[in-house]
């Protein structure tokens, strides 16, 4: 088939691109170089390309780095070869890209690819292939430890193949390159800006995860946990702990009280619920009543409604703890994801075409994520408007667990991902 031969021809270049993205890893909201290269590739292919502030609702851009850090990352991106004009157009962390291909009457199909790395340092051990072969991250504190470099390469591979078979296509195709998936920060801002409005079919994909066998394709995913990431900043009054403790207002004790009571929230009968306080920073010295404290926590729920219950209770307890210790508190959202379930009939389309793809050895109808993914905000918007959505997992053997400093994946999964997604799109169009 034409698709297979095109993918085979592209495979070496896709691996090369993946390794370049891996070497120049950029964490969420700072993917200036990655996005600039994506824009350049898409423009060369002839796509209608949108990027910058128009793709994001500013009220939902959660967990942004400081302006100083964003500026530093912009400068680094330019120093590493990014077009300075494109980088400037994405100022403020607006590092998403949407490519559109209009082919007349027909359905609108969108495919989403996340592009961000994690904020961690990559292993330099000689047994770690990226380090041994010279494509380990050169950006300290940033590493592609979840395969998003492969996702970005898959997206550009899909873009290249589609343009070469454009005469076979109909309808509208949107390729969405999303920043800041880690920490579930990026998708909702794009959703609220209207990026997936009018989409009839939506596809997302992930390398590995619950599909750690190269050649396996999981056609649909369930088990998404809705989540809310929150920072609670308590502010009290400092005082000398020996001479005038009565004049102080202890923010540390307020945060500690909140932490203990948060874990006592009654669980919801409607499904699984979770809460975790992962970080508490407070105080300035052993002889000073602590005037500041920051609590970092997350809630999760089997559905968006259950997570909403957990979040509401968490915020109530945080405010009550602040009132009890007579301090103020500010609660800042840092990211979120909705609950979602893949549409079985759309997953069945993937299951129909996947066995035709070279390299696919096994097809599984459904897999369970057991975690959170902000692609669910896109799924939720499309499904509530009457469209269909599914989340695939493309099998790949991995060198270490996701988010490990030694993570790496079998690059054969890149070509398989391109082939499966293109064939699925053609099937949806009746071609």
Residue, then its C-alpha position, 0 to 999 in steps of 0.5 A: x500500500x502507498x501509505x506503508x511505502x511512504x512511511x518506510x521512506x520517512x522512517x530514518x528521518x523521523x528517527x533523526x528528528x526524534x533524536x534531535x528533539x530528545x537532545x534539546x528537551x524542553x519542559x512544559x510551556x518552554x518548548x520554544x525550539x521544539x515548536x519552532x522546528x515543528x512550525x518550520x516543517x509544517x510550513x514547508x509541507x504546505x499546511x495552514x499553520x497557526x501558533x502563538x497566543x491565539x491558541x490559548x485561553x490565558x485564564x487556563x494556562x496553569x503552572x506557567x514558569x516565571x517571566x524571567x524563566x520563560x525569557x531565559x528559555x526563549x534565549x536558549x531556544x534561539x541559541x540552539x537554532x530556533x527561528x527568533x521571530x517564531x520564538x518571539x511570536x510564542x512569548x509567554x509560553x504559548x508554544x502550541x501549534x495547529x496545522x490544518x489541511x482542508x480537502x473539501x466536504x467531509x468530516x473534521x478529524x483532529x490528531x493530538x501530539x504532546x511535545x513537552x519534556x519532563x523537568x528532570x536530568x537525564x542519566x549519563x550512564x554509558x549503558x543509557x543509549x541516548x548518552x552512549x549514542x550522543x543524543x542525550x539531553x544537553x539541557x540540564x533539568x529537562x529530559x524526554x522521559x515519557x516519549x513525547x519526543x517520539x510523539x512529536x516525530x509521529x505527528x510530523x510523520x503523519x503530516x508528511x504522509x497526508x500531504x503526499x496522499x492529499x488527493x485521496x483525502x476529504x474534509x478537514x484534518x487538524x494536527x494539534x501539537x500541544x505543550x505542557x501535558x506533564x502536570x496536565x497543564x496545557x490542553x485545557x487552555x487550548x480547548x477553551x480557545x476553541x482548538x477542538x470545536x467542530x471536530x467530528x473525530x479525535x485521536x490521541x496516542x502514547x508510546x509505551x505506558x500500558x503497551x510495553x511490547x513493540x508491535x502491540x496496538x491498544x485501540x482505546x483507553x479507559x481508566x483515566x483519573x480526573x485530577x486537580x493540581x493545587x498550590x495552597x500558599x499560607x501567609x501568617x505573621x513572623x515573631x520571635x519564637x522565644x521573646x514574643x510568640x504570641x505576636x506570631x501567626x503560624x503558617x506552618x502549623x496551618x499548612x500541617x493541619x490542612x495536610x493531615x485533615x486533607x487525607x481524612x476526606x471521606x471517599x466517594x461511593x461513586x468510584x475511586x478517589x485519591x488525594x496526596x500532599x506531595x510537598x510542604x515548604x515553610x519557615x525561615x528559621x528555628x527561632x522564628x514563628x513561620x510566616x509562610x508555607x506552601x502546600x502542593x497537593x493533588x486530587x483525583x477521581x474516577x470521574x470529573x464529578x468525583x474529582x470535583x467533590x475531592x477538590x471542593x472538600x480539599x479547598x474547604x479544609x485548606x480554608x478552615x485550617x487557615x481560619x483556625x490558625x488566623x492566617x490567610x491562604x491563597x489557592x492556585x490551580x496548577x493543572x487539571x484533567x477531566x475523566x474520559x472513556x474512549x468511544x468503542x466504535x472509534x476504537x473499533x476503526x483503529x482495530x480494523x486497520x491496525x492489523x494491516x500495518x507492518x510491524x503490528x503483531x497484536x491488537x488489543x481492544x482496550x487498555x487502562x491508563x490508571x493515571x491522568x492525561x489532559x488530552x481528556x479535556x479535548x475528548x470531553x469537549x468533542x464528545x459533549x458536542x456529539x463527536x467521537x474520541x479515542x486514545x491509542x497506545x502504541x506498543x514499544x519496549x522501554x529501557x526503564x519506566x516512564x519518568x525514569x532518568x534512564x527512559x528510552x523506547x524502541x524507535x520502531x514504534x514511531x513508524x507503526x504510530x504513523x502508519x496506524x494513525x494515517x490508515x485510521x484517518x483514511x478509514x474514517x473518510x471511507x477511503 
